[in-house]
Amino acid sequence: MQDITHTARQIAGSPEHYLHDTALFTQAWAAMKAARGQGFDPARLRAAHLIDRPEPAPEPSDQTLARIGAKVRQLIAEKNIPVQHRNAA
């Protein structure tokens, strides 16, 4: 049983290598759940469980600072907040 669980963990840990056979991934997932004494409904397994989506590329900090500065200046103008220093925002 330990060998089956180990193989199932390898398959579930790197699903990108087993995309050609999603049934193999589903069986591995079911074996891991069964080893823990848990139930498993394969109908609830979605493609998002197979592949982690990449995070969006981070925005460069100068663009972030410019966007935040513009938003702050806009809010100050909308709310008529007095600003002591012109370079504050």
Stockholm file with secondary structure:
# STOCKHOLM 1.0

chainA/1-89         MQDITHTARQIAGSPEHYLHDTALFTQAWAAMKAARGQGFDPARLRAAHLIDRPEPAPEPSDQTLARIGAKVRQLIAEKNIPVQHRNAA
#=GR chainA/1-89 SS CHHHHHHHHHHHHCGGGGTTCHHHHHHHHHHHHHHTTCCCCGGGCCHHHHSCCCCCCCCCHHHHHHHHHHHHHHHHHHHTCCCSSTTCC
#=GC SS_cons        CHHHHHHHHHHHHCGGGGTTCHHHHHHHHHHHHHHTTCCCCGGGCCHHHHSCCCCCCCCCHHHHHHHHHHHHHHHHHHHTCCCSSTTCC
//
